[in-house]
Amino acid sequence: MHSKTILSLDGGGSHLLIQLSVLACLEEDTGVATYDLFDLIAGSSSGGLITCLILGRQLSAQRIIEKILQEKLLEKIMTEHRFGRLLNRLQVRPKYQGIPKKLALQNELGDLKLSSLDKQIFIPCFNLNQDQLEIFTNDSQPDFLLSEIADACTAAPSYYPPVQMQDGGWRIDGGVGMNNPGFNAYLYAQRCWSQHRIKLLSIGSGWRSFAINGTKACGYGGVQWSAQGIASIILREKMMTNVKTTAEILGDQVLYINHHLKDYDMPDHMDSANNAVVQQKALDIGQRWYALHRGQIQQWLQPE
């Protein structure tokens, strides 16, 4: 029986370069574009942006890397407010402007809509009006523009303002509830292809690390815990649990690639778009991850 293949990409801000680097190595190794290797691509947050570019524009991972490094795509998307840096540091407004991101994504994705896709898409967002997570797939209605889906799924709270889409609803980054969409994408694929074996390749953007002094934490209130990144800790632990559960359920049908950033001397902050040194380090990490998992990936790619 012919297998159906899923690529799932975690969220991770500008650390998406790690994922793109892994995929670029895969393309070089196989001689096949990422678009042609997979039947369904799922992505959360920055992974959703990659998903829209690959499925909508059929761009290779290497071409997206070029857009980031040479055409400064991330810098266009991550535009800080010109004045009032103090307000940004105090977190009394989003760090980045929403309009430049919207315009940059419109420029990249044009008038492409969900109905224009020849392959399956799976991108989570959080609907503020309905107070629930929702999934954008090929069958979603209305027939949303890919640019507004990419805009909405990357609207991370405190970094970007919410995005109002063509149906009037307001959305934010789906990573708040599903930063690793792999298992949910697998379940969706089962409904699409009930007679096929489903295989899942899931790629993370690096586990963040948090060093918290237990003695000092005894005196922490809400403000101090927020400053220490408690929300990010909760998100990471939920993801780790999800990954372990997925592996236990799916067995050799899933291959998940992710590692702690501290093991590669990589900064934890995920908005380093203007730092060429950090960008290159992310690309190097992706190459090291691919070399580390190359045998597993080749085995995973073997036809049934």
SULHU-V707582 format. One record per residue. N is the residue number from 1. RES is the residue in one small letter. SS is DSSP state (~ for helix, > for strand, _ for the rest). PSI is psi in whole degrees, -180 to 180 (none if undefined). Layout:
N_RES_SS_PSI, N_RES_SS_PSI
This chain:
1_m___130, 2_h___132, 3_s___153, 4_k_>_138, 5_t_>_140, 6_i_>_137, 7_l_>_126, 8_s_>_133, 9_l_>_120, 10_d___165, 11_g___163, 12_g___19, 13_g_~_-140, 14_s_~_-4, 15_h_~_-1, 16_l_~_-21, 17_l_~_-29, 18_i_~_-48, 19_q_~_-44, 20_l_~_-36, 21_s_~_-41, 22_v_~_-46, 23_l_~_-36, 24_a_~_-39, 25_c_~_-40, 26_l_~_-42, 27_e_~_-42, 28_e_~_-38, 29_d_~_-40, 30_t_~_-21, 31_g___16, 32_v___137, 33_a___149, 34_t_~_-40, 35_y_~_-40, 36_d_~_-13, 37_l_~_-21, 38_f___148, 39_d___-24, 40_l_>_137, 41_i_>_129, 42_a_>_145, 43_g_>_140, 44_s___139, 45_s___-123, 46_s_~_-28, 47_g_~_-31, 48_g_~_-36, 49_l_~_-47, 50_i_~_-43, 51_t_~_-46, 52_c_~_-40, 53_l_~_-40, 54_i_~_-48, 55_l_~_-35, 56_g_~_-49, 57_r_~_-8, 58_q___41, 59_l___143, 60_s___161, 61_a_~_-39, 62_q_~_-37, 63_r_~_-36, 64_i_~_-38, 65_i_~_-43, 66_e_~_-39, 67_k_~_-37, 68_i_~_-45, 69_l_~_-41, 70_q___-39, 71_e___2, 72_k___44, 73_l_~_-45, 74_l_~_-37, 75_e_~_-35, 76_k_~_-36, 77_i_~_-38, 78_m___70, 79_t___116, 80_e_>_160, 81_h___138, 82_r___-38, 83_f___159, 84_g___44, 85_r_~_-30, 86_l_~_-40, 87_l_~_-36, 88_n_~_-45, 89_r_~_-33, 90_l_~_-9, 91_q___42, 92_v___5, 93_r___165, 94_p___145, 95_k___-39, 96_y_>_155, 97_q___144, 98_g_~_-37, 99_i_~_-46, 100_p_~_-38, 101_k_~_-46, 102_k_~_-46, 103_l_~_-39, 104_a_~_-41, 105_l_~_-36, 106_q_~_-38, 107_n_~_-37, 108_e_~_-37, 109_l_~_-9, 110_g___-134, 111_d___21, 112_l___135, 113_k_>_170, 114_l_~_-38, 115_s_~_-14, 116_s_~_-8, 117_l___139, 118_d___-10, 119_k___166, 120_q_>_142, 121_i_>_151, 122_f_>_105, 123_i_>_121, 124_p_>_144, 125_c_>_162, 126_f_>_122, 127_n_>_111, 128_l___-35, 129_n___-39, 130_q___-5, 131_d___48, 132_q_>_158, 133_l_>_141, 134_e_>_157, 135_i_>_129, 136_f_>_122, 137_t___180, 138_n___-26, 139_d___1, 140_s___145, 141_q___141, 142_p___179, 143_d___83, 144_f___150, 145_l_>_141, 146_l_~_-32, 147_s_~_-38, 148_e_~_-28, 149_i_~_-44, 150_a_~_-37, 151_d_~_-46, 152_a_~_-43, 153_c_~_-13, 154_t___8, 155_a___70, 156_a___128, 157_p___138, 158_s___-21, 159_y___-42, 160_y___155, 161_p___159, 162_p___159, 163_v_>_129, 164_q_>_123, 165_m___178, 166_q___-18, 167_d___3, 168_g___-11, 169_g___151, 170_w_>_133, 171_r_>_156, 172_i_>_176, 173_d_>_124, 174_g___-9, 175_g_~_-16, 176_v_~_-22, 177_g_~_-18, 178_m_~_73, 179_n___-18, 180_n___98, 181_p___8, 182_g_~_-54, 183_f_~_-40, 184_n_~_-36, 185_a_~_-37, 186_y_~_-46, 187_l_~_-39, 188_y_~_-42, 189_a_~_-35, 190_q_~_-37, 191_r_~_-34, 192_c_~_-39, 193_w___70, 194_s___-22, 195_q___7, 196_h___153, 197_r___137, 198_i_>_132, 199_k_>_140, 200_l_>_123, 201_l_>_116, 202_s_>_131, 203_i_>_124, 204_g___-178, 205_s___20, 206_g___130, 207_w_>_132, 208_r___153, 209_s___147, 210_f___123, 211_a___110, 212_i___128, 213_n___116, 214_g_~_-37, 215_t_~_-46, 216_k_~_-36, 217_a_~_-21, 218_c___-25, 219_g___8, 220_y___139, 221_g___-165, 222_g_~_-40, 223_v_~_-45, 224_q_~_-42, 225_w_~_-38, 226_s_~_-43, 227_a_~_-30, 228_q___-4, 229_g___33, 230_i_~_-35, 231_a_~_-39, 232_s_~_-35, 233_i_~_-46, 234_i_~_-44, 235_l_~_-45, 236_r_~_-45, 237_e_~_-37, 238_k_~_-40, 239_m_~_-44, 240_m_~_-42, 241_t_~_-42, 242_n_~_-42, 243_v_~_-45, 244_k_~_-42, 245_t_~_-44, 246_t_~_-43, 247_a_~_-39, 248_e_~_-36, 249_i_~_-43, 250_l_~_-19, 251_g_~_-130, 252_d_~_2, 253_q_~_-14, 254_v_>_142, 255_l_>_117, 256_y_>_129, 257_i_>_116, 258_n___149, 259_h___162, 260_h_>_133, 261_l_~_-31, 262_k_~_-26, 263_d_~_-13, 264_y_~_16, 265_d___46, 266_m___132, 267_p___145, 268_d___-30, 269_h___143, 270_m___21, 271_d___51, 272_s___43, 273_a___-29, 274_n___5, 275_n___103, 276_a_~_-33, 277_v_~_-44, 278_v_~_-38, 279_q_~_-46, 280_q_~_-36, 281_k_~_-39, 282_a_~_-42, 283_l_~_-40, 284_d_~_-40, 285_i_~_-44, 286_g_~_-41, 287_q_~_-38, 288_r_~_-40, 289_w_~_-43, 290_y_~_-44, 291_a_~_-39, 292_l_~_-36, 293_h_~_11, 294_r_~_-45, 295_g_~_-43, 296_q_~_-41, 297_i_~_-43, 298_q_~_-40, 299_q_~_-41, 300_w_~_-35, 301_l_~_-14, 302_q___132, 303_p___152, 304_e___none
